[in-house]
Amino acid sequence: MDDNKLYNALLKSQDERRQLKHDRGEAKAEDGFRTERPYAGSDRGAPKNSRVETNHSETPPTLYDPSTSLALIGNPTPWSREQLRERKIIYSGMPDKEVMDAYRELRIQLRNRAGDGNFTVMFSSLGNGPGGLLTAFNLAAAFGLDSHTSALLVDCDPYSNELKGLVSCPMGAGVTDFVGDRSMTIKSILYPSGVERLTVIPAGTQASSAVELFSAVRMRELITELKSRYPDRCIVLNAPPFRESTEARILERFADQIVFGVPFGEVTGEIIEDSVDALGSDKFSGLIFQE
């Protein structure tokens, strides 16, 4: 294995990192990656035609004001801290500060790479089975913890039912149902998560035709529309395991950045290098090591 090649694939240059810190005013060494820049739209003109969704209804286009618009995101049955802890969902003030800080650092680094505005991150495990959804959920939750941003988790793994155990309300139709039925509206597949400023879309019920549905024009239209609803939003696409599925290779076209999950004890450095090479894209942003 060429260690230099792997190193260059995973890390940006020090000059680029220093320049980003200077330009964005965040992730300084002295504050240990704990300082984040203000709302990304504060230094540019705010969009005047941004939709906001409330899970069960949708307002007309309006002037985007994060202090009011983000408050409209529905969360009728929020999880308590005890419930969050039981489900291993991160939350502000959680006892395991190292875990919380790790997700904060991920949020900052992904935002640094994205710059201003909204963006889409695809998360896919390099393991041999399910288990990556919790990491994708917590990554989205980390963005939702920022009071000036919103997050949307779009579950695109139709072979897993993990999401229903992480959200606080019943779910029905999802991505594959929406793409396969043009009579459905986006608001019919949006659900509150139980976490503030985090909305979820389940994978749906049509697993057998997921490859064709993810390749459809309507899937691209869905992602484009979701990105346009807030000017400062992070969308996390949870994809099936990268090495085992065709779906992940199709979904990468909708992502601005791609992060791989590395389950503890399952993945070698050679597998990581081969996966990065197979991706063949400058969208690769790094790894999340999963216990």
C-alpha positions as a Markdown table, in Angstrom:
| # | Residue | x | y | z |
|---|---|---|---|---|
| 1 | Met | 0.0 | 0.0 | 0.0 |
| 2 | Asp | 1.3 | 3.5 | -0.9 |
| 3 | Asp | 1.0 | 5.4 | 2.4 |
| 4 | Asn | 1.6 | 8.7 | 0.7 |
| 5 | Lys | -1.2 | 8.1 | -1.7 |
| 6 | Leu | -3.6 | 7.3 | 1.1 |
| 7 | Tyr | -2.5 | 10.3 | 3.1 |
| 8 | Asn | -3.0 | 12.6 | 0.2 |
| 9 | Ala | -6.5 | 11.1 | -0.4 |
| 10 | Leu | -7.6 | 11.8 | 3.1 |
| 11 | Leu | -6.1 | 15.1 | 4.0 |
| 12 | Lys | -6.1 | 18.6 | 2.4 |
| 13 | Ser | -2.8 | 20.5 | 2.3 |
| 14 | Gln | -1.8 | 22.5 | 5.4 |
| 15 | Asp | -1.6 | 25.6 | 3.2 |
| 16 | Glu | -5.3 | 25.1 | 2.2 |
| 17 | Arg | -6.3 | 24.5 | 5.8 |
| 18 | Arg | -4.6 | 27.7 | 7.0 |
| 19 | Gln | -6.1 | 29.7 | 4.2 |
| 20 | Leu | -9.6 | 28.4 | 5.0 |
| 21 | Lys | -9.1 | 29.3 | 8.7 |
| 22 | His | -8.1 | 32.8 | 7.7 |
| 23 | Asp | -10.9 | 33.3 | 5.2 |
| 24 | Arg | -13.7 | 31.7 | 7.4 |
| 25 | Gly | -12.4 | 32.7 | 10.8 |
| 26 | Glu | -13.1 | 29.3 | 12.3 |
| 27 | Ala | -11.4 | 26.1 | 13.4 |
| 28 | Lys | -8.4 | 27.9 | 15.0 |
| 29 | Ala | -5.9 | 25.8 | 16.9 |
| 30 | Glu | -6.3 | 27.8 | 20.0 |
| 31 | Asp | -10.0 | 27.1 | 20.4 |
| 32 | Gly | -9.7 | 23.4 | 19.6 |
| 33 | Phe | -12.2 | 23.5 | 16.7 |
| 34 | Arg | -14.9 | 24.8 | 18.9 |
| 35 | Thr | -15.6 | 28.2 | 17.2 |
| 36 | Glu | -18.0 | 28.3 | 14.3 |
| 37 | Arg | -18.6 | 31.2 | 11.9 |
| 38 | Pro | -21.9 | 33.1 | 12.0 |
| 39 | Tyr | -24.9 | 32.2 | 9.8 |
| 40 | Ala | -23.4 | 31.8 | 6.3 |
| 41 | Gly | -25.8 | 34.3 | 4.8 |
| 42 | Ser | -24.8 | 37.1 | 7.1 |
| 43 | Asp | -22.3 | 38.5 | 4.7 |
| 44 | Arg | -24.3 | 38.3 | 1.5 |
| 45 | Gly | -27.8 | 39.2 | 0.3 |
| 46 | Ala | -30.4 | 36.9 | 1.8 |
| 47 | Pro | -32.5 | 35.0 | -0.8 |
| 48 | Lys | -35.9 | 36.4 | -1.3 |
| 49 | Asn | -37.7 | 33.3 | -2.6 |
| 50 | Ser | -36.8 | 30.5 | -0.2 |
| 51 | Arg | -39.5 | 28.0 | 0.9 |
| 52 | Val | -39.7 | 26.6 | 4.4 |
| 53 | Glu | -41.4 | 23.4 | 5.3 |
| 54 | Thr | -43.1 | 22.4 | 8.5 |
| 55 | Asn | -43.2 | 18.7 | 7.8 |
| 56 | His | -47.0 | 18.6 | 7.5 |
| 57 | Ser | -47.5 | 21.9 | 5.5 |
| 58 | Glu | -45.6 | 24.4 | 3.5 |
| 59 | Thr | -45.5 | 28.1 | 3.5 |
| 60 | Pro | -45.4 | 30.3 | 0.4 |
| 61 | Pro | -42.0 | 31.7 | -0.7 |
| 62 | Thr | -40.9 | 34.3 | 1.9 |
| 63 | Leu | -38.0 | 36.4 | 2.9 |
| 64 | Tyr | -35.6 | 34.0 | 4.6 |
| 65 | Asp | -34.9 | 34.9 | 8.2 |
| 66 | Pro | -33.3 | 32.1 | 10.2 |
| 67 | Ser | -34.6 | 33.3 | 13.5 |
| 68 | Thr | -38.2 | 32.8 | 12.4 |
| 69 | Ser | -38.1 | 30.4 | 9.4 |
| 70 | Leu | -36.1 | 27.7 | 11.1 |
| 71 | Ala | -38.5 | 27.8 | 14.0 |
| 72 | Leu | -41.3 | 26.6 | 11.6 |
| 73 | Ile | -39.6 | 23.3 | 11.2 |
| 74 | Gly | -42.0 | 20.9 | 12.9 |
| 75 | Asn | -40.9 | 18.8 | 15.9 |
| 76 | Pro | -44.1 | 17.9 | 17.7 |
| 77 | Thr | -42.6 | 15.1 | 19.8 |
| 78 | Pro | -39.1 | 15.9 | 20.7 |
| 79 | Trp | -36.9 | 13.3 | 22.3 |
| 80 | Ser | -35.9 | 13.8 | 25.9 |
| 81 | Arg | -32.2 | 13.6 | 26.9 |
| 82 | Glu | -32.8 | 10.2 | 28.3 |
| 83 | Gln | -34.4 | 9.0 | 25.1 |
| 84 | Leu | -31.6 | 10.5 | 23.0 |
| 85 | Arg | -29.0 | 8.8 | 25.2 |
| 86 | Glu | -30.8 | 5.4 | 24.9 |
| 87 | Arg | -30.7 | 5.7 | 21.1 |
| 88 | Lys | -27.1 | 6.9 | 21.1 |
| 89 | Ile | -28.1 | 10.2 | 19.4 |
| 90 | Ile | -25.9 | 13.2 | 20.1 |
| 91 | Tyr | -27.2 | 16.2 | 22.0 |
| 92 | Ser | -25.8 | 19.4 | 23.4 |
| 93 | Gly | -24.5 | 18.8 | 27.0 |
| 94 | Met | -24.2 | 15.1 | 26.7 |
| 95 | Pro | -21.9 | 13.4 | 29.2 |
| 96 | Asp | -19.5 | 12.1 | 26.6 |
| 97 | Lys | -18.0 | 15.4 | 25.5 |
| 98 | Glu | -15.4 | 13.8 | 23.3 |
| 99 | Val | -18.1 | 12.3 | 21.0 |
| 100 | Met | -20.0 | 15.6 | 20.8 |
| 101 | Asp | -16.8 | 17.5 | 20.0 |
| 102 | Ala | -15.9 | 15.0 | 17.3 |
| 103 | Tyr | -19.2 | 15.6 | 15.5 |
| 104 | Arg | -18.8 | 19.3 | 15.9 |
| 105 | Glu | -15.4 | 19.1 | 14.3 |
| 106 | Leu | -16.8 | 17.1 | 11.4 |
| 107 | Arg | -19.5 | 19.7 | 11.0 |
| 108 | Ile | -16.9 | 22.5 | 10.9 |
| 109 | Gln | -14.6 | 20.7 | 8.4 |
| 110 | Leu | -17.4 | 19.8 | 6.1 |
| 111 | Arg | -18.7 | 23.4 | 6.2 |
| 112 | Asn | -15.2 | 24.7 | 5.6 |
| 113 | Arg | -15.0 | 22.6 | 2.5 |
| 114 | Ala | -18.4 | 23.5 | 1.2 |
| 115 | Gly | -18.2 | 27.3 | 1.8 |
| 116 | Asp | -21.3 | 29.4 | 1.9 |
| 117 | Gly | -24.8 | 28.1 | 1.2 |
| 118 | Asn | -26.3 | 24.6 | 1.4 |
| 119 | Phe | -24.7 | 21.4 | 0.3 |
| 120 | Thr | -25.2 | 17.6 | 0.2 |
| 121 | Val | -23.0 | 15.0 | 2.0 |
| 122 | Met | -23.3 | 11.3 | 1.1 |
| 123 | Phe | -22.4 | 8.9 | 3.9 |
| 124 | Ser | -21.7 | 5.3 | 3.0 |
| 125 | Ser | -20.1 | 2.6 | 5.1 |
| 126 | Leu | -17.1 | 0.5 | 3.9 |
| 127 | Gly | -18.3 | -2.4 | 6.1 |
| 128 | Asn | -19.9 | -5.6 | 5.0 |
| 129 | Gly | -23.4 | -5.0 | 6.4 |
| 130 | Pro | -25.8 | -2.5 | 7.9 |
| 131 | Gly | -25.0 | -0.2 | 10.8 |
| 132 | Gly | -24.1 | 3.1 | 9.2 |
| 133 | Leu | -27.4 | 4.9 | 9.6 |
| 134 | Leu | -26.8 | 6.0 | 13.2 |
| 135 | Thr | -23.6 | 7.7 | 12.1 |
| 136 | Ala | -25.4 | 9.5 | 9.3 |
| 137 | Phe | -28.2 | 10.5 | 11.6 |
| 138 | Asn | -25.8 | 11.9 | 14.1 |
| 139 | Leu | -23.9 | 13.8 | 11.4 |
| 140 | Ala | -27.2 | 15.4 | 10.4 |
| 141 | Ala | -28.1 | 16.1 | 14.0 |
| 142 | Ala | -24.8 | 17.9 | 14.5 |
| 143 | Phe | -25.8 | 20.4 | 11.8 |
| 144 | Gly | -29.3 | 20.7 | 13.4 |
| 145 | Leu | -27.6 | 21.7 | 16.7 |
| 146 | Asp | -26.5 | 24.9 | 15.0 |
| 147 | Ser | -29.4 | 27.3 | 15.6 |
| 148 | His | -28.7 | 29.1 | 12.4 |
| 149 | Thr | -28.8 | 26.1 | 10.1 |
| 150 | Ser | -31.2 | 23.2 | 9.3 |
| 151 | Ala | -30.5 | 19.6 | 8.4 |
| 152 | Leu | -32.2 | 17.0 | 6.4 |
| 153 | Leu | -31.4 | 13.3 | 6.5 |
| 154 | Val | -32.5 | 11.5 | 3.4 |
| 155 | Asp | -32.3 | 7.7 | 4.0 |
| 156 | Cys | -31.4 | 6.1 | 0.6 |
| 157 | Asp | -30.8 | 2.6 | 2.0 |
| 158 | Pro | -34.1 | 0.7 | 1.2 |
| 159 | Tyr | -32.6 | -2.5 | 2.7 |
| 160 | Ser | -32.5 | -1.2 | 6.3 |
| 161 | Asn | -35.2 | -0.4 | 8.8 |
| 162 | Glu | -33.0 | 1.3 | 11.4 |
| 163 | Leu | -34.4 | 4.8 | 10.9 |
| 164 | Lys | -37.8 | 4.0 | 12.5 |
| 165 | Gly | -36.0 | 3.4 | 15.8 |
| 166 | Leu | -34.3 | 6.8 | 15.7 |
| 167 | Val | -37.3 | 9.1 | 15.0 |
| 168 | Ser | -40.1 | 10.1 | 17.3 |
| 169 | Cys | -43.0 | 9.7 | 15.0 |
| 170 | Pro | -44.5 | 7.0 | 12.7 |
| 171 | Met | -43.3 | 7.1 | 9.1 |
| 172 | Gly | -44.9 | 6.0 | 5.8 |
| 173 | Ala | -43.9 | 6.7 | 2.3 |
| 174 | Gly | -40.3 | 7.7 | 1.4 |
| 175 | Val | -37.8 | 8.4 | -1.4 |
| 176 | Thr | -38.5 | 5.4 | -3.6 |
| 177 | Asp | -42.3 | 5.9 | -3.3 |
| 178 | Phe | -42.0 | 9.6 | -4.2 |
| 179 | Val | -39.8 | 8.9 | -7.2 |
| 180 | Gly | -42.1 | 6.2 | -8.5 |
| 181 | Asp | -45.3 | 8.1 | -8.1 |
| 182 | Arg | -45.5 | 11.6 | -9.6 |
| 183 | Ser | -48.8 | 12.3 | -7.9 |
| 184 | Met | -47.0 | 12.5 | -4.5 |
| 185 | Thr | -45.8 | 15.8 | -3.1 |
| 186 | Ile | -42.5 | 16.4 | -1.2 |
| 187 | Lys | -44.3 | 17.4 | 2.0 |
| 188 | Ser | -45.9 | 13.9 | 2.1 |
| 189 | Ile | -42.5 | 12.3 | 2.7 |
| 190 | Leu | -41.1 | 14.8 | 5.2 |
| 191 | Tyr | -41.2 | 13.7 | 8.9 |
| 192 | Pro | -40.0 | 15.3 | 12.2 |
| 193 | Ser | -37.1 | 13.5 | 13.7 |
| 194 | Gly | -37.4 | 14.3 | 17.4 |
| 195 | Val | -34.3 | 16.5 | 17.1 |
| 196 | Glu | -34.6 | 20.2 | 16.7 |
| 197 | Arg | -34.1 | 21.6 | 13.1 |
| 198 | Leu | -33.6 | 18.0 | 11.7 |
| 199 | Thr | -36.1 | 16.6 | 9.3 |
| 200 | Val | -36.0 | 13.1 | 7.9 |
| 201 | Ile | -37.1 | 11.4 | 4.7 |
| 202 | Pro | -37.3 | 7.5 | 4.9 |
| 203 | Ala | -36.0 | 5.3 | 2.1 |
| 204 | Gly | -39.5 | 4.1 | 1.1 |
| 205 | Thr | -41.1 | 0.8 | 0.4 |
| 206 | Gln | -39.8 | -0.1 | -3.2 |
| 207 | Ala | -36.5 | -1.7 | -2.4 |
| 208 | Ser | -36.5 | -4.0 | -5.4 |
| 209 | Ser | -36.5 | -1.2 | -7.9 |
| 210 | Ala | -34.3 | 1.2 | -6.0 |
| 211 | Val | -31.4 | 1.2 | -8.6 |
| 212 | Glu | -33.8 | 2.3 | -11.4 |
| 213 | Leu | -35.6 | 4.8 | -9.2 |
| 214 | Phe | -32.4 | 6.5 | -7.9 |
| 215 | Ser | -31.3 | 6.8 | -11.6 |
| 216 | Ala | -34.5 | 8.5 | -12.6 |
| 217 | Val | -34.8 | 12.2 | -13.5 |
| 218 | Arg | -37.4 | 12.7 | -10.7 |
| 219 | Met | -34.7 | 11.7 | -8.2 |
| 220 | Arg | -32.5 | 14.5 | -9.4 |
| 221 | Glu | -35.5 | 16.9 | -9.3 |
| 222 | Leu | -36.1 | 15.8 | -5.7 |
| 223 | Ile | -32.6 | 16.6 | -4.5 |
| 224 | Thr | -32.5 | 19.9 | -6.4 |
| 225 | Glu | -35.8 | 21.0 | -4.8 |
| 226 | Leu | -34.7 | 19.9 | -1.3 |
| 227 | Lys | -31.5 | 21.9 | -1.7 |
| 228 | Ser | -33.4 | 25.1 | -2.7 |
| 229 | Arg | -35.7 | 25.2 | 0.3 |
| 230 | Tyr | -33.2 | 26.7 | 2.7 |
| 231 | Pro | -30.2 | 28.8 | 1.7 |
| 232 | Asp | -28.1 | 27.4 | 4.6 |
| 233 | Arg | -28.9 | 23.7 | 4.9 |
| 234 | Cys | -27.0 | 20.5 | 5.1 |
| 235 | Ile | -28.5 | 17.4 | 3.4 |
| 236 | Val | -27.1 | 14.1 | 4.5 |
| 237 | Leu | -27.8 | 11.2 | 2.1 |
| 238 | Asn | -27.4 | 7.8 | 3.8 |
| 239 | Ala | -26.4 | 5.3 | 1.1 |
| 240 | Pro | -26.1 | 1.6 | 1.3 |
| 241 | Pro | -22.6 | 0.1 | 2.0 |
| 242 | Phe | -20.3 | 1.4 | -0.8 |
| 243 | Arg | -18.5 | -1.8 | -1.6 |
| 244 | Glu | -21.7 | -4.0 | -1.7 |
| 245 | Ser | -24.2 | -1.9 | -3.6 |
| 246 | Thr | -24.8 | -0.3 | -7.0 |
| 247 | Glu | -27.1 | 2.3 | -5.3 |
| 248 | Ala | -24.2 | 4.1 | -3.6 |
| 249 | Arg | -22.4 | 4.6 | -6.9 |
| 250 | Ile | -25.6 | 6.1 | -8.4 |
| 251 | Leu | -26.2 | 8.3 | -5.4 |
| 252 | Glu | -22.7 | 9.8 | -5.4 |
| 253 | Arg | -23.8 | 12.0 | -8.4 |
| 254 | Phe | -26.2 | 13.9 | -6.1 |
| 255 | Ala | -23.5 | 14.7 | -3.5 |
| 256 | Asp | -21.2 | 17.6 | -3.1 |
| 257 | Gln | -19.1 | 15.7 | -0.6 |
| 258 | Ile | -18.7 | 12.1 | 0.2 |
| 259 | Val | -17.7 | 10.6 | 3.6 |
| 260 | Phe | -16.9 | 6.9 | 4.2 |
| 261 | Gly | -17.6 | 5.1 | 7.4 |
| 262 | Val | -15.0 | 2.7 | 8.7 |
| 263 | Pro | -16.4 | 0.1 | 11.1 |
| 264 | Phe | -13.9 | -0.8 | 13.8 |
| 265 | Gly | -12.0 | -4.0 | 13.0 |
| 266 | Glu | -13.7 | -4.6 | 9.7 |
| 267 | Val | -11.8 | -2.5 | 7.2 |
| 268 | Thr | -8.1 | -2.4 | 6.3 |
| 269 | Gly | -6.0 | 0.4 | 4.9 |
| 270 | Glu | -5.9 | -1.3 | 1.6 |
| 271 | Ile | -9.7 | -1.5 | 1.4 |
| 272 | Ile | -9.9 | 2.3 | 2.2 |
| 273 | Glu | -7.4 | 3.1 | -0.5 |
| 274 | Asp | -9.2 | 0.8 | -3.1 |
| 275 | Ser | -12.5 | 2.4 | -2.2 |
| 276 | Val | -11.2 | 6.0 | -2.6 |
| 277 | Asp | -9.6 | 4.9 | -6.0 |
| 278 | Ala | -12.9 | 3.3 | -7.1 |
| 279 | Leu | -14.8 | 6.5 | -6.2 |
| 280 | Gly | -12.5 | 8.4 | -8.5 |
| 281 | Ser | -13.8 | 11.8 | -7.5 |
| 282 | Asp | -12.6 | 14.9 | -5.8 |
| 283 | Lys | -15.8 | 14.8 | -3.8 |
| 284 | Phe | -14.2 | 12.6 | -1.2 |
| 285 | Ser | -13.9 | 14.5 | 2.1 |
| 286 | Gly | -12.7 | 12.0 | 4.6 |
| 287 | Leu | -13.5 | 9.1 | 6.9 |
| 288 | Ile | -15.5 | 8.6 | 10.1 |
| 289 | Phe | -14.2 | 5.7 | 12.2 |
| 290 | Gln | -17.1 | 3.8 | 13.8 |
| 291 | Glu | -16.9 | 1.8 | 17.0 |
